[in-house]
Amino acid sequence: MKRTIFTIVVLLNVCIVTSFLSAQNYPNIVNYYINGNPTYGVKIKTNLPFANGTHMPTITITGYSYGYTSPISLTLIYYIWSDAFYQSKISSSGNYTPRILLSNENGKLSFLLMI
């Protein structure tokens, strides 16, 4: 009887821990591959609207810079106010931080990583 109760408790704990771990798992939204070197950087177009005061997203970019042989791990935030980017910031936990340019293209956010 004790063995059965112990087994049930262990299984319940595994189910609870698994449900918490899967809640933190985000799918890969974009994968980028090129067989060569991007000459002018990498342009990323999004479906995020360029609209005043509607959102302040967090965009995470991870990868590897072959030219610098260093990991890239970027967190980008921005806010749009008076039709301009306001308080745009970038944080890097990798060894290489490329220059990033934000732009409005047809009412959608685009950004260019100057690799």
C-alpha positions, 0 to 999 in steps of 0.5 A: 500500500505504501509503495502504491501511494509513493508511486502515485505521489511521484507520478503526480509530481512529475506531471506537475513539474512537466506542466510548469516546464512546458509553459516556459517553452516557446516555439522557434518563430524564425530560423535563418540560414545563408550559405555565405556572408550577408554583405549589408546585414540581416533584415528582419521583417515582422508583423508587429504594427507600428502604432503609437502607444499600443504595445512594448514587446520584447524581442529575443535574438540568439545565434552565432557570429562566425566572423567574430566566433562569438555567440549572439544573445540579444534582448530588444525592447521599444515603444512607439510614441508620436510616430517615433521609436521611444526608449528603444533599448538592447541588452546583450548577454553574448560576446558580440553585440551587432548594431541594430536599426529599427524602421517602419515599413508600411506600418510594420516593424522591421529591423536590420542587424548590422553583422 
